[in-house]
Amino acid sequence: MSGTSSGRAGFLKAIAWSIAFIVLTLVFAGALGFLAALLVVHSPTAAAAWLMAAGPDAMLLQAGATIASAAFWTWLIGFRVLGLSLHDLRYATRQRGVPGFGWGMLAGALTAAVALLISAGVGGAEWVRDSGTVLDYVRQSLKTVLVLAPAALSEEVVFRGVPLVLLAGTFGRGAAVVAVAVLFAFAHLANPNVTALGLGNIAMAGIFLGLAFYAPGGIWTAFGAHLGWNSTLACLDAPVSGLPFRIPLLDYHSGGPAWLTGGAFGPEGGLAATAALTGAILLVYRWARRDVL
């Protein structure tokens, strides 16, 4: 009986600390972001509207606030309370982290490209010429990647950090990856034009990223995969989780039906992304079995 009680207490502790970490990080980040926005626009109503508009400056501010909040709660809950280390949280050294980030970027970019190609080949998605020059395209694409990078990192340190490690230690990696992926999907409930299929695909993306977390390179591999996926969609003018990006030279039309191509939510809302992510999950699963930091 004592062993059963102890095991149950361990399960509850892992779940409680994981939820506490995510909630405290996001609430603290929201407060930090709002206070910073208030210093810029000097009006609570205007600050809230500016943050909700999700422009580049607002995205950078929110991402920075989330990273700062996650760093604080990782130190307090992860290091001080639970005794975790950077190695436990899979912060690989530069020798492993840099190649891991690069391979992750490639994996994420190729997965997004496959989703777009399926949308184009089967669903009639297409790109038409828009105003702007090649130089305009390159400049805006670089700016877009620079905006998306902190946002991708912030989501990784929140979801593929302390919570995933805690739950994996109690329930096993497979169950933990799936559980955190579901929480990751729920965090996108308020995104524009979100659909049930879109949330399902974001959960699949969470599984893809969770497996990347356990591939060589650790959290930096997951960060690279996240950024590769988002950047490829955005730089080809497709919406990312419902958020539109204006890219010179290209104008993306999603085609249809929306259940296949994703419609206004972007490729993540359609079965084309489901197929691409399924293939990516199977491939990254084999890669993650190496588990080398």
C-alpha positions in Angstrom: 0.0 0.0 0.0 2.8 2.4 0.9 4.4 1.9 -2.5 1.1 2.5 -4.3 0.5 5.7 -2.2 4.1 6.9 -2.9 3.7 6.3 -6.6 0.3 8.1 -6.7 1.9 11.0 -4.8 4.7 11.1 -7.4 2.2 11.3 -10.2 0.2 14.0 -8.6 3.3 16.0 -7.8 4.6 15.8 -11.4 1.2 16.9 -12.7 0.8 19.7 -10.2 4.3 21.2 -10.7 3.9 21.0 -14.5 0.6 22.8 -14.5 1.9 25.3 -12.0 5.0 26.0 -14.1 3.0 26.6 -17.3 0.3 28.7 -15.6 2.7 30.8 -13.5 5.0 31.4 -16.5 2.2 32.5 -18.8 0.4 34.7 -16.2 3.7 36.3 -15.2 4.6 36.8 -18.8 1.2 38.4 -19.6 1.6 40.8 -16.7 5.2 41.7 -17.7 4.1 42.2 -21.4 1.2 44.4 -20.4 3.3 46.6 -18.1 5.9 47.0 -20.8 3.2 47.9 -23.4 1.7 50.4 -20.9 5.0 52.2 -20.8 5.0 52.5 -24.5 1.4 53.6 -25.2 0.4 55.0 -21.8 -3.1 53.7 -21.9 -4.4 50.4 -20.5 -7.0 50.1 -23.4 -4.5 51.0 -26.0 -1.9 48.6 -24.5 -4.3 45.7 -24.6 -5.3 46.5 -28.2 -1.7 46.8 -29.3 -0.8 43.4 -27.8 -3.9 41.8 -29.3 -3.1 43.1 -32.7 0.0 40.8 -32.7 2.2 43.1 -34.8 6.0 42.5 -35.0 6.8 44.8 -32.1 4.1 43.2 -29.9 5.2 39.7 -30.8 8.8 40.5 -29.8 7.7 42.1 -26.6 5.5 39.1 -25.6 8.1 36.6 -26.6 10.8 38.5 -24.5 8.4 38.6 -21.5 7.7 34.9 -21.8 11.3 33.9 -22.0 12.1 36.1 -19.0 9.2 34.6 -17.1 10.2 31.0 -18.1 13.8 31.7 -17.0 12.6 32.9 -13.6 10.2 30.0 -12.9 12.7 27.5 -14.3 15.2 28.7 -11.8 12.7 28.8 -8.9 10.7 25.7 -9.6 13.0 23.6 -11.7 16.4 24.3 -10.1 15.6 25.5 -6.5 12.5 23.4 -5.6 12.9 20.3 -7.8 16.7 20.1 -8.1 16.8 19.8 -11.9 19.9 20.8 -13.8 20.5 22.2 -17.3 21.5 18.7 -18.4 18.2 17.4 -17.1 16.3 20.0 -19.1 18.4 19.0 -22.2 20.2 22.3 -22.7 22.9 20.8 -24.8 26.4 22.2 -25.1 27.3 24.3 -28.1 29.0 21.3 -29.7 25.7 19.4 -29.8 23.3 22.4 -29.6 24.4 24.2 -32.8 24.2 21.2 -35.1 20.9 20.2 -33.4 19.4 23.6 -34.1 20.5 23.4 -37.7 19.1 19.9 -38.2 15.9 20.9 -36.4 15.5 23.9 -38.7 15.9 21.7 -41.7 13.4 19.1 -40.3 10.8 21.8 -39.6 11.3 23.6 -42.9 11.0 20.4 -44.9 7.8 19.4 -43.0 6.2 22.8 -43.7 7.3 22.6 -47.4 5.7 19.2 -47.8 2.4 20.5 -46.3 2.4 23.4 -48.7 3.3 21.1 -51.7 0.4 18.8 -50.8 -1.9 21.8 -50.6 -0.7 23.1 -54.0 -0.8 19.7 -55.7 -4.2 18.4 -54.4 -6.0 21.5 -53.1 -5.0 24.1 -55.7 -3.1 26.4 -53.4 -0.9 28.8 -55.3 1.3 31.8 -55.2 0.8 34.8 -57.5 3.1 37.7 -58.1 2.7 40.6 -55.7 4.3 44.0 -55.5 7.9 44.3 -54.4 11.3 43.2 -55.5 13.5 40.3 -54.7 15.5 42.5 -52.3 12.3 43.5 -50.6 11.4 39.9 -50.2 14.8 39.0 -48.7 14.7 41.9 -46.3 11.2 41.2 -45.1 11.8 37.5 -44.8 14.9 38.1 -42.6 12.9 40.5 -40.4 10.1 37.9 -40.2 12.5 35.1 -39.1 14.0 37.5 -36.5 10.5 38.1 -35.1 9.5 34.5 -35.1 12.7 33.2 -33.5 12.0 34.6 -29.9 8.4 33.5 -30.2 9.4 29.9 -31.1 12.0 29.8 -28.3 9.5 31.2 -25.8 7.0 28.4 -26.5 9.8 25.7 -26.3 11.1 26.8 -22.9 7.5 26.9 -21.6 6.2 23.5 -23.0 9.3 21.5 -23.7 11.2 22.6 -20.6 10.3 21.8 -17.0 6.8 20.3 -17.7 8.0 17.7 -20.3 11.0 16.6 -18.2 8.8 16.2 -15.0 6.1 14.3 -16.7 8.5 12.1 -18.6 10.2 11.1 -15.4 6.9 9.9 -14.0 4.8 8.7 -16.9 7.5 7.9 -19.5 8.6 10.0 -22.5 5.8 8.9 -24.9 2.9 9.7 -22.6 4.6 13.0 -21.5 5.2 14.1 -25.1 1.6 13.5 -26.0 0.3 15.2 -22.8 2.4 18.3 -23.3 1.4 18.4 -27.0 -2.3 18.6 -26.0 -1.5 21.5 -23.6 0.4 23.1 -26.4 -2.6 22.9 -28.7 -4.9 24.3 -26.0 -2.6 27.3 -25.7 -3.6 28.2 -29.3 -7.4 28.2 -28.7 -7.7 32.0 -29.0 -5.8 32.2 -32.3 -7.7 33.7 -35.3 -9.8 31.3 -37.4 -8.9 28.3 -35.3 -10.6 25.0 -36.0 -10.8 21.6 -34.4 -8.6 20.2 -37.1 -6.2 23.1 -36.6 -5.9 22.3 -32.9 -5.4 18.6 -33.7 -2.5 19.5 -36.1 -1.0 21.8 -33.5 -1.1 18.9 -31.1 0.7 16.8 -33.7 3.2 19.5 -34.2 3.7 19.4 -30.4 4.5 15.7 -30.6 6.9 16.4 -33.4 8.6 19.1 -31.3 8.6 16.9 -28.2 10.4 14.1 -30.1 12.8 16.7 -31.4 13.5 17.7 -27.8 14.8 14.1 -27.2 16.9 14.1 -30.4 20.6 15.0 -30.3 20.8 18.7 -29.5 18.0 18.7 -26.9 15.9 21.8 -26.6 17.9 23.6 -29.3 16.8 20.9 -31.8 13.2 21.5 -30.8 13.7 25.2 -31.1 15.2 24.8 -34.6 12.3 22.6 -35.7 9.7 25.0 -34.4 11.4 28.0 -36.1 11.9 26.1 -39.3 8.2 25.2 -39.5 7.0 28.8 -38.7 9.6 30.6 -40.8 8.9 28.4 -44.0 5.2 29.1 -43.8 5.6 32.8 -43.0 8.3 33.5 -45.6 6.1 31.8 -48.3 3.2 34.2 -47.3 1.1 31.5 -45.6 -0.6 32.2 -42.3 1.0 30.6 -39.2 -1.6 29.3 -36.7 -4.1 31.8 -38.0 -1.6 34.8 -37.9 -1.1 36.4 -41.4 2.3 37.6 -42.6 2.7 40.1 -45.4 5.7 39.2 -47.6 6.6 41.2 -50.7 6.7 39.6 -54.1 4.5 36.6 -53.1 0.8 36.4 -52.5 -0.4 33.0 -51.2 -3.9 31.7 -52.0 -4.9 28.6 -50.0 -7.2 27.0 -52.5 -9.6 24.5 -51.1 -11.4 22.9 -49.6 -10.3 24.4 -46.2 -10.3 21.0 -44.5 -7.5 20.0 -46.9 -5.4 23.2 -47.2 -6.3 24.9 -43.9 -8.0 28.0 -45.4 -7.6 31.2 -43.4 -5.9 29.4 -40.5 -3.0 28.4 -42.8 -1.7 25.0 -43.7 -1.9 23.9 -40.0 -5.7 23.8 -40.4 -5.8 21.1 -43.1 -5.2 17.5 -43.8 -2.2 18.4 -45.9 -0.4 19.3 -42.7 -1.7 16.2 -40.9 0.0 14.1 -43.6 3.2 16.0 -43.5 3.4 16.0 -39.7 2.6 12.2 -39.6 5.7 11.6 -41.8 7.8 13.9 -39.7 6.8 12.3 -36.5 7.7 8.9 -37.7 11.1 10.1 -38.9 12.0 12.1 -35.8 10.9 9.3 -33.6 13.8 7.2 -35.0 16.1 10.2 -34.6 15.1 10.7 -31.0 15.9 7.2 -30.1 19.6 8.1 -30.3 19.1 10.4 -27.2 22.5 12.0 -27.3 23.2 15.4 -25.8 
